[in-house]
Amino acid sequence: MAAIPPGERRRCSLCQVEIQGMAGGVDLVHFSQGAPGTRAKLWARVCQYLRSDEQKGQCLNQDQALRGTVVQSDFYAEAPIVDFSSMGGEAPGTNPAA
């Protein structure tokens, strides 16, 4: 997929995000929720999971040169561990009556 010209927005037909071309080539990705991000973040959270060649052919973010390097912070973080023992109840998923 060719680079998106600065100032122009294109919507991905698969995931529906909009990618806005920016001067300097570091495009801005507009997610449906949250702050805008990078093509690398979009790849880490969505595009890497495409399986078929048909899907990959429709994806606006398959060019590694355009998306740049994916770093750990581009992925979703692990959910924190919550300790329910201080609430006086049983931990979720346990059944004391069993």
N, C-alpha and C positions, 0 to 999 in steps of 0.2 A: 504494500500500500504506500502510495506517495505521501510525502509530508503535506500537512494541511497549511495553506497559506495563512500568514498572520492576520488576525481579526476574523477569520472565518470559523464557523462551528459546524461540526458534522456529528450526527447522531448514529450510534452503532445500532444496527437492526437487531442484534442479538440481545445485548444487555441494556440498551436504551440510554447509556451514558452519553453525554456530549463531550467531544474533545474540541477545544479551542486552540487554533494555531496561534503561536506567540512568536514575536521577533526573537531571534537567537535560537529558535528550534526547540525550546523546552516548553512543550504544549501543556495546557492546563486542562485537567479532566474534571467535569462537573458531574458529581454523583447525585443520585436522587435524594440522598440524605447526607448531611454533614458538610464539612468544608471541602473546597476543591482540592484536588491532589494531582499527582503526576501519573504519567503512563506506567511507570514502574509499579506504583501502588495498585493501579487497575489490573496490571498483569498478576501481581501477587495475590490479589483477592478474587479475581474473576477469570481472566483470559487463560491462565495456565490450565484450567480444568476442561477446556474444549477438547473433544475427542475426535470428532470426524473431520475429514478434509473439507467437507461442505461447510461446517461451522467455522473452521479456521479461515476459509476463503471469504467469509462474510465479516470476520472480525477486523476492526480498524486498528488493532494493536498487536499485530503479529510481527512487525519489523523490529528486531532487537536493537538496531541502530537508533530508531526513533524513541524507544522506551527507556533506554539507558540501563544502568545497573540497578538491580533490585537489592535493597538492603533489608535487614531484619525488621526495622520499624515499618516497612511497607505492608507486612503481613498483619493479620488480626492478632492481637495479643491473647494469650491464654486467659481464661476466666480465673479470677482469684479464688482461692480456697476459703470457704466460709465456715467458721466454727460455730455450730449451733448449740454446743454443750453448755455455754454460759446462759442460754435462754431457758434452761430447765426442761427441755424436751429431748426427744430422741433425735438422732441424726436422720436426715431424709433417707428413705429407702430401707430403713430398719423397721421391723415389726415386733415389738416386745411381746405381743400376745401369741406369737407363733411358736 
